[in-house]
Amino acid sequence: MNIYKLPGLPSDDEEVAILVQNDRVRIERIISTGQQSNWYDQEETEYVILLEGRAQLSFGENQTITLEKGDTLLIPPHQKHRVAYTSTDPPCIWLCVFY
């Protein structure tokens, strides 16, 4: 698999591919093209690398973090957050490690 090889775009849905998974870790590649999310309250720690595109994550009502290509972010368990914005051109390519 080439991490940058994209499926047919644009898409109405995010494209999620589980690259590696065992009982302690899961690594996903996610492709977003303008999607937003509901609030997450995850049991796991999530380490995010934005490989391509631009995105904004909201943490509560008053905190928004903008991610650019190459930025990383560590989201601890139960840190409520949501994806508020994802670019379409270029699409966002996320590498997310859950543990």
Kinemage of the C-alpha trace (Angstrom):
@kinemage 1
@onewidth
@group {chain A} dominant
@subgroup {mainchain}
@vectorlist {calphas} color= white
{ca met a 1} P 0.000 0.000 0.000
{ca asn a 2} L 1.137 3.519 -0.756
{ca ile a 3} L -0.067 5.886 1.974
{ca tyr a 4} L -0.564 8.659 -0.606
{ca lys a 5} L -2.484 6.601 -3.186
{ca leu a 6} L -6.024 7.918 -2.943
{ca pro a 7} L -9.312 6.286 -3.845
{ca gly a 8} L -11.670 8.030 -6.251
{ca leu a 9} L -12.312 11.500 -4.860
{ca pro a 10} L -14.206 13.509 -3.854
{ca ser a 11} L -16.228 11.273 -1.586
{ca asp a 12} L -19.180 11.990 0.677
{ca asp a 13} L -17.680 9.722 3.345
{ca glu a 14} L -14.310 9.526 4.989
{ca glu a 15} L -12.168 6.642 3.779
{ca val a 16} L -10.792 4.643 6.738
{ca ala a 17} L -8.250 1.851 6.282
{ca ile a 18} L -6.900 -0.116 9.247
{ca leu a 19} L -3.224 -0.660 8.438
{ca val a 20} L -2.188 -2.592 11.563
{ca gln a 21} L -4.183 -3.834 14.520
{ca asn a 22} L -3.604 -6.043 17.535
{ca asp a 23} L -4.882 -6.096 21.103
{ca arg a 24} L -2.766 -3.041 22.086
{ca val a 25} L -2.485 -0.770 19.049
{ca arg a 26} L -4.424 0.206 15.917
{ca ile a 27} L -2.993 2.293 13.077
{ca glu a 28} L -5.402 3.852 10.598
{ca arg a 29} L -5.094 5.917 7.464
{ca ile a 30} L -8.058 8.257 7.127
{ca ile a 31} L -8.824 10.373 4.077
{ca ser a 32} L -11.143 13.331 4.630
{ca thr a 33} L -12.573 15.591 1.949
{ca gly a 34} L -14.533 18.266 3.779
{ca gln a 35} L -16.101 16.017 6.424
{ca gln a 36} L -16.729 17.074 9.999
{ca ser a 37} L -17.434 14.809 12.961
{ca asn a 38} L -19.570 14.573 16.030
{ca trp a 39} L -17.903 14.722 19.443
{ca tyr a 40} L -15.515 11.895 20.338
{ca asp a 41} L -14.875 10.646 23.886
{ca gln a 42} L -12.439 7.808 23.266
{ca glu a 43} L -11.127 5.176 25.658
{ca glu a 44} L -7.773 5.165 23.838
{ca thr a 45} L -4.898 7.590 23.420
{ca glu a 46} L -4.729 8.859 19.822
{ca tyr a 47} L -1.559 10.121 18.153
{ca val a 48} L -2.374 11.998 14.949
{ca ile a 49} L -0.094 12.930 12.047
{ca leu a 50} L -1.603 15.038 9.281
{ca leu a 51} L 0.318 13.902 6.202
{ca glu a 52} L -1.533 16.130 3.723
{ca gly a 53} L -4.093 18.938 3.796
{ca arg a 54} L -5.345 21.251 6.512
{ca ala a 55} L -7.722 20.495 9.389
{ca gln a 56} L -9.186 22.005 12.525
{ca leu a 57} L -10.032 20.109 15.699
{ca ser a 58} L -12.257 21.554 18.423
{ca phe a 59} L -11.724 20.776 22.096
{ca gly a 60} L -14.696 22.090 24.015
{ca glu a 61} L -16.430 25.325 23.120
{ca asn a 62} L -13.416 27.658 23.120
{ca gln a 63} L -10.356 25.759 21.912
{ca thr a 64} L -9.617 25.060 18.254
{ca ile a 65} L -6.348 23.666 16.942
{ca thr a 66} L -5.378 24.040 13.298
{ca leu a 67} L -3.232 21.303 11.799
{ca glu a 68} L -1.168 21.755 8.643
{ca lys a 69} L 0.696 19.149 6.610
{ca gly a 70} L 3.276 17.485 8.856
{ca asp a 71} L 1.724 18.537 12.180
{ca thr a 72} L 1.228 16.011 14.980
{ca leu a 73} L -1.084 15.936 17.960
{ca leu a 74} L -1.485 13.680 20.994
{ca ile a 75} L -5.072 13.297 22.238
{ca pro a 76} L -5.311 11.649 25.668
{ca pro a 77} L -8.135 9.260 26.576
{ca his a 78} L -11.488 10.956 27.259
{ca gln a 79} L -10.338 14.297 25.828
{ca lys a 80} L -13.567 15.317 24.129
{ca his a 81} L -12.902 16.577 20.625
{ca arg a 82} L -14.368 16.830 17.161
{ca val a 83} L -13.158 17.442 13.637
{ca ala a 84} L -14.494 20.903 12.763
{ca tyr a 85} L -12.943 21.292 9.304
{ca thr a 86} L -11.007 19.284 6.704
{ca ser a 87} L -9.661 20.603 3.414
{ca thr a 88} L -10.824 19.216 0.095
{ca asp a 89} L -7.992 20.427 -2.137
{ca pro a 90} L -5.769 18.858 -1.128
{ca pro a 91} L -7.713 16.217 0.779
{ca cys a 92} L -6.612 15.444 4.323
{ca ile a 93} L -4.564 12.300 4.780
{ca trp a 94} L -4.355 11.343 8.442
{ca leu a 95} L -2.198 8.684 10.041
{ca cys a 96} L -3.743 7.879 13.410
{ca val a 97} L -2.256 5.588 16.039
{ca phe a 98} L -4.632 4.423 18.764
{ca tyr a 99} L -3.251 2.728 21.874
